[in-house]
Amino acid sequence: MGSALMIRRHFYLLALAALLVFPLVIQDAFLIHIVTMIFFHAFLASAWNLIGGYCGQFSLGHAAFFGLGAYTSMLLLLYNSVPLWIGMFVGGLVSASCAILIGLPCFRLRGPYFTLSSIGIAESLRLIFLKYRDFTGGAVGLEIPRFGANPMIGPYPLPHKFMGDPILYFQFDSKIPYYYLAFGIMLLMLFVTSRVAKSKLGYYFLSIKEDEDAAESMGIPTTRYKLISLLMSAFFMAWGGTYYAMYFRYIDPDFVFALPLSVEIALVAIIGGLGTVFGPLLGATLLVPASEKMRAWLGGTYAGAHLIVYGLILMIAVLIVPEGIWPRLRRLIRIRGW
């Protein structure tokens, strides 16, 4: 048992070292982009997993929190020159406040009300941000100017004292810094998830997931803990919105608040393994390359064809490993004594 634990620890250390040196050794920008997107989607799926996997409250509108984080941080930056490192926390607080508005009424009810309301909130926000185009850019979206290039781009006055500082404005000439940032927030999310899973809070979440009536009979205030789970999930999801906006330098309501984004995030966690620490990472490792390849092969002629791949993978996974791939893989490792 001790040797197997030692082997696993050595494996994790080797994997960590390999990922740290990967962008320094591999010069292919597309491969670096793919791995960056794996980290990014693992981060998002882990944030979703706090409410959907551990607490059992299925959300298909998490794009609402993603979009609020993206627009809050970007509008603060463009109109008030607030650095991204501050804007991402403000966006997290805005998303958490929205989560309270959703959770307080819906968590007092049973059934699919939370799922339906989450979809409705995301769609409502999409329409609101489309309507007020003078402020949000509407359907045209917001293109993030490259800071340091010009002191005035469009209506956005750029602050001279921060011009040319890539760290404050989250803008880099290479994909490598974005790679390490995505890697860092993913590791942070995995750490938070592992701490929650081993804490009393995590046990309360799991008890609500398994049997809410039994949890209430044991004196657990289920509405309160479901709300805590949603607040945590929404806060970190907003961070993902900020990262996305500065990585692609463009946001629009039809993507950041879209239902397909919410479904994609949920699928990563479901296929990898709900209520597990490493399930979202495994799901992202499988789904992101498949999605990117399908977009590259069929995107020009058959837009949206990658969603078919997602559907096929989901059906196969549900039929073969309904609990997700990671729990099955973990049992195999234990049986073989690795």
Secondary structure, DSSP 8 states (H G I E B T S, - for coil): -HHHHHHHHHHHHHHHHHHHHHHHH---HHHHHHHHHHHHHHHHHHHHHIIIIIS----S-THHHHHHHHHHHHHHHHHH---HHHHHHHHHHHHHHHHHHHHHHHTTS-STHHHHHHHHHHHHHHHHHHH-HHHH-GGG-EE---TTS-SEETTEE--GGGTT-HHHHT--SSSHHHHHHHHHHHHHHHHHHHHHHTSHHHHHHHHHHH-HHHHHHTT--HHHHHHHHHHHHHHHHHHHHHHHHHHHSEE-HHHHT-HHHHHHHHHHHHHH-TT-SSHHHHHHHHHHHHHHHHHHHHTTTSTTTHHHHHHHHHHHHHHH-TT-HHHHHHHHHHHHT-
